[in-house]
Amino acid sequence: MPRGRPVAPIVLNEDERVQLLSLANSRALPHGLVRRAQIVLACADGEANSSIARRMKLSNATVGKWRRRYRQLGIEACMRNCGPVDREVLTMSEWRR
């Protein structure tokens, strides 16, 4: 029986999964973007936040934050430039430059 608060599941369609896999396996994209894609994929596979956090050496809050943001904004949540100053949304082609 699961413990703690229930988490909202993430359901990905085939296009989203392919796009996230491409991001998660990239060696050319910023590490933060790759990490976010990996978190979302693990959430979509049904893995618990605490398990993801332990495996990726992150805090539970970080995993929960990206699960919540993805549920609210979709793939655009991962694509946001989350630096302290510039918070514009970048397209896939802009990231790949």
N, C-alpha and C positions, 0 to 999 in steps of 0.2 A: 504494500500500500504506500503510495507516494506521501511524502511529508512536506510541510510548508504550504505556502500559498500556491494555488494552481496558476500556471502560466498559460497565456493565450497561445495556441499553436500557430505556427507559421506554415501556410500552404503555398507552395510555389507552382506556377505553371511551367511548362517545358522551356519556354523562352527565358523566363526569369532564372531558372536553374542553370541553363547554358551560359547566360550572361554572368551569373555569380561564380560559376566554375571557372570561367575565363579570367575573371578578376582574381579569384582566390589562388590560381595557379601561376599568375604572372610574376616574372622576376624584374620587370621593367617599371611597374607602377609603384607609387609610394607605398611603403610598408603598412601605414595606417589603413589605406583603402583595401589592401589585400587582407589584412586582419579582420576588418569589418565584414568582408564577404565570407571569410571562413567562419566567423561567428554566426552569421545568418544561415549559412548552409547547415551548420551543426544544429541550430535551433529547428530548422525545417526537417531535419532527420529525426527529431523527437528527443534529442539529448537534453538533459536537465541543465539549467544555468550553472549550478555548482560543479557539475561534471565538466562542462566546457571551460569554466574558469580555472579549474585545477589543471586540466590538460594543456591549456594555452598559457598558463601562468598569468592570469588576469584576475581582477576582482569580480565578485559576483555582481556588483553594481555596474561594472562596465558591460558585462554580458547582458544584463537586464536592460541597460540603456539602449543597446543596439537592437535587441529584440523589440523593444517598445517603439523605437524610431522606425524600424522597418515595417512594423504593423501599421504605423500611422502614415508613412510617406512612401513606402515601397522602395524600389531600387534607387530612387533619388536620394533616399536617406544615406545610402552608402557613398554616393557620389558627391556629397557635400564636402566642401573644403572647410574643415572644422578647426582652422587656426584661430588664434585669439582675435584677429582683426577682420580678415576677409572671410565672409560666410556666403559667398555666391555659389550657385549650383553649376557644376561643370558637366558638360556632355561627355560621352565616351570618347569621341574624337579628340576633344581637348585634353583628356587625360593621357591619351596615347601619343601625344606629340613629344 
